[in-house]
Every structure is written in C-alpha cells, then in structure tokens.
C-alpha cells in the first residue's frame, strides 16, 4: 500500500530525518513512536504532501506520490487539537471534507448521517462542537477524517491534549474504530502506553532514524539497543564489558548472561535488568548472579512494591511482592536467562 523510501529532511539547516524507509499494509495500524522533536509529525506532513522532503520518495500502491498535490492524494490527517471548526455544528464539521472533495448534497447528507451513527452521536448533529467533551470532540474529528473514505488515515498525537484518565478510557474505543475502518493507519505518539495499546506494529524513531520496528511484544521483549530500552522504560541499564561469550564485568560484579553473538568479547555493552525478573531471598541465593542490596525506598503500587535498592554504588529498581523496611539488607538475583546484553546507543 504505502511505501516511504529513503526520506531525508532538514530543519533550520540541521538534519531532522535521515533516510527513513518503511511500509504500511492494508488494514494495518502502525504507530510511529519517538520523543518530542524526533521528526514524527514532519514525517506525517511529508506523507500528506504538506511538506516536501529534501530527498526520497512516497509511493502509494506503486505510484509515485512525492510531487502529487495534497488534495489529490486522498489521504486523511487528524491533528492533535482536532482542528474542528468552532463556529460549525457537529454535522457541518463532518460534512466539510465531503464538500471539499466535491460530493453532492444528497451524498453528503447520507454520509454524515452514516458517520454520526458510526460514532453513536446522531442526537449531537446540530450541537456546536464547543459544547462537546474532549472524548466527543475526538470522535467527531475521527468521523470527519474518515467520511471522505481516505486511502490512508494519519493521526498526529490525537490523545495528547487529554488527561490520563480520559486518554485511557478512549484508547480501547479508538483502537476498535480504527480497525473497523479497514484503513491503513499511521498513528504518531510519544506515549509508549498508547502505542502498545493500539499498534499492530511499532516504528521507533530516534535522532532522525528508524532504530527498530516490529510487533509491540517483540519490541518489548527484544529491544534493539540501549536507547529503545531506556525510552520504553524497560528496566535498569547497567554499563558492562563482555569478558567472555556469556559473562560480563559490571560495577555490580561479574554477571552470567546469555550468549550475545552480535557483541564481541572485550566490547562495551549495557545490561538490561528488568525489575519484574528479580528474585528474592532463598530464591536468589542459589543463583550465580546473587547480590546483596540495601533498600533505599519502597512504594506500594497495587500489585507489587517498587523497591529502590543500592548495590555497592549502583541504584537499581526491583518489583517485590512484599514490603521490606527501608535500610534493610536483602538478597536479590536475576536469572542469567532473563538478562539482556544490549549494544551501546
């Protein structure tokens, strides 16, 4: 369907996008995930035709769309602030895009009625959008974007302006509506929770490059490098040196690790120690990666206690099923199979 090929773009004379290439298939929901300022929104604007790339191509079903005017591409774009017209009603907002593509009045009336039914807002047709809640405005903006039947739908941080509780409430509904549309979707966000909840596939953008792509569970279980693990908040990152195929030297001492064929012995790397994988007490003492740690802090988070512990001069976070007193010394360990040796990035 969509293919973006080797896109470069500068901003204020500095490289912003550096050779971005990816594809989006029919009915696929792809999340473009990265920190603020990483070029995510610029990438959407290039696909939409609102900005030109320095170099590279945008293809739709094999046809070169790079120089095609925005209004001829047939792509839909939904912005973070929804860009609804405050002086128009709900129905008039949905009808706007249909008028722009030259639909007749009977067609517009029929499609608006269908769109309102799809978002269960028939009774809101004549209501000003300024009287809607944040969630209702989001549904109207999505209906407006889908009404002209775009080939591709793009959403730029559509939940970014909402508070956490409302965002969580809307995620499930949004995923269903996007999948029900059967459209290929590119969804831009900096929020990891949002991306994992919505995406069929993740594209992680950092420093102008795609550093990893894959299904959410694969990215979570197999981060490509230190930046991915840090950005996703996967756990403790401890500098290390690989001293043999399955052993590293760290400030925690030597640790046994799975063989990492992509990292040469003698090379620097970073160990990922996930808080959920830590074992305690008798379960820890028998393992080769056994450590003694002093508890600095303990926070109850419902299903577990988040402990901040000190091992030597290194601070780690672990998740424990039971509380421990601050200042207490405990035994912890990570099974060798749970550790990941990541390239420095």
Steps between C-alpha positions, in 0.01 A plus 500: 500500500714789630877497460723776633847471352825659620345828624737779603388834643686794656363747754673833568797374302540184709409140403163398645417183305787283381405236247161385632357193322191301598177351366141486622275217381124492446306509828821534705524739795859622529616724785789737436646536848773735618583786731387858435698663219600171340330583168185287535255775405725620218495147358118507499496839330732372228274200438196731493672735253502795741881507497759397242786266584857602428527167319322167491170370368143434616317223313138389516426163339819540298411848370739784581306747715801713598404800285123443497302790653352437843138515384565237232655241732179393669665468841333601827684682780370554854690751713566505875264794560244339263478829300121503523323815383362661818233698315353189337282219631603137531330409171651801321848404618461146366357633173790738439741245353226353282426841349871552436516184288193604302231265630139590420266623773298173510825304529625731773177472699505120473869466595470741792202304633700177466804655668294624794351153542847343494612717792161475674444877495187539286337720764801734494470590129396863554702562815794745485830316540596745775238333723655153465728321745855411400401144421202612288718744309746220427222282358378785278852570373549131420162483324591809294834345400334171397191644326670569161617134499875575493746245365717548809424652841766682703457617860743743663496465882116492508489425874787725600282785627286276725557415864624153587167358619312611190783386272491153656122486463513595132784269393292184474221674310747668264677173419167334414389790279832511315499125435134505403583763236714239317733787405876494522582734791813686611467616858760740642563514873772548760302297754618139531182378671289643219716342232500155660124512552424591138767378263527193282857612436730759656752724325743661747654825382812642667746764384340505156527124442277197541685304765255210533173372358284201582196375687460658847579177684818447296624853561424462870675165529791574267597870508755576230727719710539704817296795373196279427518336844537837671225674300255218568597491869575127492722494805844554651779576254845413633821571303702184442785341309462159342799301631393162355213382280270461804652723769520875561689723739291774665507724806273235655771240445516228238166377366413192300304590187356325193741482207472819290650410161460855367737640767871416487678395822694798634234745376304741714128433529209579732315246711121516526376373838121507500341576840240224459768233447675551835485211749528540877621318810548123472406512132790738437779348709538188284551698178834604352388864469428529873534853646459666838303823492394770746145635468487878450129539427182295477180605319178296491357489146208264541625167365856543626741716697749701298827486691794729439811315613871573516755239392842646571473844339236399246130579547254244361123464494332166565139387540431298812176323601548598864615811691846533648625760745709790376860439604460122503755288312345240270613232257407549134600334174411492133498163323761506224231421242309819590792738438554676169831632372424802279719696259593847624285765328 
